[in-house]
Every structure is written in structure tokens, then in C-alpha cells.
Amino acid sequence: MKRMTLLKTTLTGSAVACTLLSASVQADAMDDAMEFVNRYAARVDTWDGPTSGPLALADKTIVVLAGDLKNGGILGATAGMEEAAGQIGWNVRVLDGGGTISGRTSAMGQALALKPDGIIINGFDSKEQAQGMQAAADAGIPLVSWHAGAAIGPMDDVGIFANVTTDPMLVSEAAAKWAFADADGEPGVIIFTDSTYQIAIDKADRMKAVIEELGGTVLEYVDTPIAETSQRMPQLTTSLLQRYGAKWTHSLAINDLYFDFMGPSLTAAGIKGDGAPVNVSAGDGSESAYQRIRSKQYQQVTVAEPLNLQGWQLVDEMNRALAGEPWSGYVSPLHVVTTDNIEFDGGPDNRFDPDNGYQAAYLKIWKGE
């Protein structure tokens, strides 16, 4: 009997030690996750972009092919391009693809017919319009892009001089790690993506990998078209709530647009604006996302891109292409936006707009001042 008691005591002690060790490992993982997140939640007040380059060429006409101007990221980058181009006297013509392949194909045809000095692909996968892009290359029209793929900078295989984006894998990692830490190391995650876009698949896959590597659970990986979120998300949200209930602690989406249409379904289910599931977006920092985060209404985080800055960078890269110089090599910063830091770096205007003097820096290059 004594021996059995000793054995029981030994096993119990071992189990306690394992539990303590497991808790310690989990605490370390959460600390590491938040350290990573906080690195990108800090103020962005130092310019680390280009300080030299060609003077602005005169009298250029640029066509912007917008994948879908209902998308806040595309709209923000477009506004930045128009602002920057206005500073150097360029003419910008924006064509809206309307969120459909046929619409973007038609816009590409219109762009080629206009015979512009350059074309900017804004917010859709470069391979989708391969024929039109080849026609642009054959005509000697340089191509610059925003979010045309996961690569940063030149995409030689599709003829793009420079693809402007934050690092999409860092964006995805930041979103996933925030969710992991917020769930005390035990998230039950549903991921929303759109397989129409390779970059969306890559971002969603990275979020899934990070959550699972940290020991969290991915309940479902939902592939639903971002252009159809207004029609699909209300019923889809209700169905997922019925399927997973309280197991669904966090949503991770590749874009804020998915959360534009979840609120009414969550309200109908009796879920408060700051309740679970907690909604976290791996891009792009839309105006509506900022408003939801500030008011704590069905979104707690967006990993924002500096859309206006990226618009300025797109104009700078186009100017470099037209001048026959290499791309700048600049990778724009990302920003984890929460209720704690929403009031700086452009937050009062509902956007991530770094207070780092980027407009003055670019104008100094373009005007030689």
C-alpha cells in the first residue's frame, strides 16, 4: 500500500510539474507574440524611404486600373496617387474594374486604347490580366502595381517594374499573433480569404500556419469572394455562429471589407460590439475599420498599410521607370491599429498616415529642392 501511495504521489507531482512547465511555455509564447505585435504598434515618425532619385518628368499621363473602388485599400492608394501626381502636374485617369474579372478586362482594354505614358495596376492579381499586360509591354508602356502579387518590388515574370506593398507575411503574422495573445494562448479562429487573389491565399495560409504553430485552433478556412461580401457575409456569419458557438473566439480576415457586413448578424445573435468573436484584419486599414475599432463595434484590430504614402510611392516608382532608373527598393511600413494607439499617425482622419514627412521627402527628390 505504501508503495502504491508513493507511486501515486510521484505521478501527481510529475503531472503538476508538466502543467507548470506547459503554462510557462505558453506564457513565454504570448509574451513573444505581444513583443512582435508591439514592434509594429509604435509611432512611425522617421522617414526611412528614398532620399535620392530622378527629377519629376513633365506632362505625363498615367492610367490607374483599380480592381474595385469599393475596397478601402484600393480607394486609399488611388487617392494618394492623385494627390502625388497633382504635385508634379501629371494627369491621372482612374478606371474602375468594379470587382469583376470582366470589368477589369474591359478597363485594361480602355487603358491600352488611351496610350498613356504608364499604367498602374491597383489591387488585383497581375496574372489575371496577363494578355493585356503583355500588350502594354509590347507597346513600351511601363507597369507599376499595388498588391498585384505577394512579391515586393520588381515582378519580372509579368513585366511589372515595381509592386508596392507592405510585407504581407509580416502583416499576417502580426494579426495572428495578436489574436493568439488576446485569447490567452487558446484561440479558436475562423480565417476569411479570397482565392481569386494569390496574395490573399498567401496571407491566409500564413495566418493559419502561425496560429497552428503556436498551438491555437483554426476552426475553418473560409474562401469567399471579397467583391461579394455584402451579399455573403450576413448569412455566412449566422451559419458559422450556429456551427461553432463559443468555440469561435477570433476572426482573421485578409481585408477589413469582410467585417463591413458582419455586425447586424452578430447583433442579432446577442453579441456585443466588443464580444467574441473578436475580429482582426490583416489589411488594409480602411476608414470603416478605424471607425469600428474606435467605437469598439465588431472589430478590434486592423494591420493597416500607409495607403496615401503608398500612392506617393507608386508615382515615384513610375517616375523612376519612365526615367530609366531602377526601382527605389523601399518597403512601406505596416501598423497594428488598436484602441490604444488609434489617435496617432493619421488615426483622427481614420487612416494610417505616418507622421514621418514622406510628402516633403518625395517632393525634395522630384523637384530637386
Secondary structure, 3 states (H helix, E strand, C coil): CHHHHHHHHHHHHHHHHHHHHHHHHHHHHHHHHHHHHHHCCCCCCCCCCCCCCCCCCCCCEEEEEECCCCCHHHHHHHHHHHHHHHHCCCEEEEEECCCCHHHHHHHHHHHHHHCCCEEEEECCCHHHHHHHHHHHHHCCCCEEEECCCCCCEEEHHHCEEEEECCCHHHHHHHHHHHHHHHCCCCCEEEEEECCCCHHHHHHHHHHHHHHHHCCCEEEEEEECCHHHHHHHHHHHHHHHHHHHHHHCCEEEECCHHHHHHCHHHHHHCCCCCCCCCEEEECCCCCHHHHHHHHHCCCCCEEEECCHHHHHHHHHHHHHHHHHCCCCCCCCCCCEEECCCCCCCCCHHHCCCCCCCCHHHHHHHHHHCC
